[in-house]
């Protein structure tokens, strides 16, 4: 798997977190569409955000915190 520069990785993470914060519940597939990233890539970032307490999932939807 190709490695990203740290700045690019953080930029993607912040972008995904911003989308989650602006939405009241959003599906992973919708975030993928908005960011033009593969759904699996988005899932990896969301799991990181979840582990850090910045986002959480309820069913199919992701929420802030």
C-alpha positions in Angstrom: 0.0 0.0 0.0 1.3 3.4 -0.9 2.2 5.8 2.0 0.9 9.3 2.1 2.8 12.3 3.3 1.8 13.1 6.9 0.3 16.4 5.9 -1.9 14.8 3.2 -3.1 12.2 5.7 -4.0 14.8 8.3 -5.8 16.9 5.7 -7.9 13.9 4.7 -8.7 13.1 8.3 -9.7 16.7 9.0 -11.9 16.8 5.9 -13.7 13.6 6.9 -14.2 14.9 10.5 -15.5 18.2 9.2 -18.1 16.4 7.0 -19.2 14.3 10.0 -19.5 17.4 12.2 -21.6 19.2 9.6 -24.0 16.3 9.2 -26.4 15.0 11.8 -25.6 11.4 11.0 -24.0 10.4 7.7 -23.3 7.2 5.9 -19.8 6.1 5.1 -20.7 5.8 1.4 -21.9 9.4 1.4 -18.6 10.6 2.9 -16.7 8.6 0.2 -18.8 10.4 -2.5 -18.1 13.8 -1.0 -14.3 13.3 -0.6 -13.9 11.2 -3.8 -12.1 8.6 -1.7 -12.7 4.8 -1.8 -15.2 3.7 0.8 -12.6 1.5 2.4 -10.2 4.4 2.8 -12.9 6.4 4.4 -13.7 3.5 6.8 -10.1 3.4 7.9 -10.1 7.1 8.8 -13.5 6.8 10.5 -12.2 4.0 12.7 -9.3 6.1 13.7 -11.6 9.0 14.6 -13.7 6.6 16.6 -10.7 5.3 18.5 -9.7 8.8 19.3 -13.2 9.7 20.5 -13.8 12.2 17.7 -16.6 10.3 15.9 -18.8 7.3 16.6 -21.1 5.0 14.7 -24.7 4.1 15.4 -25.9 1.5 13.0 -25.1 2.8 9.4 -24.5 6.4 10.5 -21.5 8.3 11.8 -21.8 11.1 14.3 -19.4 13.6 15.9 -17.9 12.6 19.3 
